[in-house]
Each structure stands twice: as C-alpha cells, then as structure tokens.
C-alpha cells in the first residue's frame, strides 16, 4: 500500500513505461491472438489494461479523461498504445494535483469492499503487471518480440553475444 504520492509516482512511472513498451510492440495482426476461444485475445487484454487505468481510480471519485468501460476494443494496436499513454498520464496528473499523502488513507468502495486509496494504487500496478505477463505469452505465440520488462529477453541475450540463461 502506498502512503506517499511521491512513492506511487516513481512506481507508476516505471511500470507504465514497461506497459507502454509492451503495447508498442503489438501489431494490428497480433490483436486477435488468444490461447483458446474462451480466453481474452491479446487486443482485449491490452484494452482491459487501458480501461482499468480509468475505471478503478474513478471509483475513488478521482476525475480524469479515459475510455469508457463500454468502449469497444480498437482495431489498431497504435490506437490502444496511444489511449494508454494519454490515460495513464492523465491519471498520474490527477493523483498529483488532487490528492495529498493523507488521501491515500481515505477509504473508497472497491467492488463491494472498502479499500484505502493507497491500496487501490498498489493493486492497480499489480493488475498491470499481472496482465502484462499474460500478454507476453500471447505475444510470443503471435511471433512478436517481447520487450524487456525486468531484465533482458532471450533476444537481447543473443544480441549481447551470450547464451540466454535456462531457468
């Protein structure tokens, strides 16, 4: 749980950069990639991340521009990435301009439970990390290069001239 806006700002900036790298690696053709017909497509997962950046914080009363929950998945990977970039920045600016550290202790209704706003910020980041992980698997299946997130990728190890570690 975040207790200081400054700590959240640093974490959010790092994680949104990683999410943006992931979204920018998508292609229009890759958006339909899915494990089975009963699971979300890569495009739907990407769009879910964008929509949640607006939907979850809005439950606290925080107001900023973002896509409506009912908005359909864009057909363009570039459009999804652009929406994410705008929405995640608008969200950060709203937190920084509307909240002080004490607002992170305020309780808000989150899906029938009461969460401190600082917990919502933490869960939102972990939500992104969770779905980014799912997306990287689908990206590999779609033949896309996966961006570095928390360390070098298989391709980067090869570019370094080193064998990729086998785990």
N, C-alpha and C positions, 0 to 999 in steps of 0.2 A: 504494500500500500504506500502510495506517495504521500508525504507530509509537507513537501515543499514544491512549489511551482517550478523552481529552478531545476530540481532533480528530474521532474517529469519532462521539462523542456529538453534536457540533454538526452534522456532515454528516447523520447518521441522523435527527436531529430535523427538519431542513429537508426532507429527501427524503420521510420518512414523512408529513409534513404535506401535501406535494404529492400523494402517493399516496392519502391519505385523502380529499382534496378530489375526486380523480378517482373514487374508489369511491363517494363520497357523491352524485355526480352521476348515477350509474346508476339505472335503473328496472328493476323486475321484467321488464317487457316487452322491455327492451333486451338482456337477458342472452343471448338467442338470436341476436343479430346476428352474422353472420360473412361473410367475403368469398366463400368457397365452402364446399361441404360437406366439403372436405378440409382445412379450416383450423379452428383453435380458435374457439369462439364467444367473444363478449365476456365472458360469465359464466365460461367456462372459463379465459380469460386472467386475469381478476380473481382467481379461486380459486387459480390457479397461483401468483400473487404471494403470497397468504396462506400457502399450504402451503410455499413455498420459504423464507419467513422462519423457519420451524421446521426444515425438512428440512436445509438447507445448514449452519447453525451446529451442529446436532445431530451432524454428522459430526466435530466437534472435541471432542465429549464434553460440550459445554455443555448443561445441563439446564434446561428451562423448559417451560411449558404451551403447546401449539399443536396445530393439527389434524393428524391422521394423514394420510399420503400417500394412503391408500386411501379416505378420506372423500369422499363424493360432493359435487358442486357444489351448494351450497344454491340453492333456487328463489327466494330473497329477496335482492335487492340490499342491503337494510338488514342482513341477517344476514352477508353477505360483508364489508361495511364494519365491522361490529361485531367479527367474528372478526379482521380485520386490525388494528383498533385494539388489541384485547387482546393479540394475538400479538406485534405489533411492540413494544409497551410491555414485555411480559414478557421479550422478547429483550434489549432495552436494559438492563433491570434486571439480567438475568443477566450480561451483559457487565460492567456496572459493579460488581456485587457479587462476581463470581467471578474476574475477570481483573485483572491489573495490566499495565502497559505491556509488561513482559517477555514476557507470554503472547502478545503479538502476533507475536513471533518464533518461537514454537513451531510446528513442522511438523505438519500433520494430513493424513490421507488424504482427498483430494477427487477422487472419480471416477477412481481409479487413479493419480493424481499426488499429489505431496507439495507442499502449499501452506503458507506461513506464515499463521497465523491473521489477521494484518493484511491479507493479500492477500484472504482469503476475505471479510472485511468490505467491502473495496473492490469486489470482484466482486458481492457481494450488492446493494450500492447500484446499481451499473451495470446489473445484471439488472432491478431495479425500473424504472429509467429507460427501458431498452430496451422493456419490456413496456408501460409507461405510454404510450409513443409509439404502439405498435400499438393500444392501447385508444382513444386519442383519434381515430384514423382511424375505427374502428368506431363510436365514439360519434357522430361527425359523420354517418356513414351512417344511424345509428338516429334522427337528428333531435334528439340531445341537445346541450345547451350544454356546450362543453368548458371546464374550469376553467383559470384562468391557472396556468401552471407556472413559466415562466422569463421571463414578460413578458405584456403584455396580449393578450387574444384579439381576434379580429375583432369580436365583440360589444362588448367593452369599449372598443375604439377608437371604435365608433359611439356608445356611451354618453358618451364623453368629448367627442363632437362633432367628432371628427377622422376623416378617411378612414384606413382600415386601410392600412398600408404594403403595397405589392405587391412581392413578392420573386420 
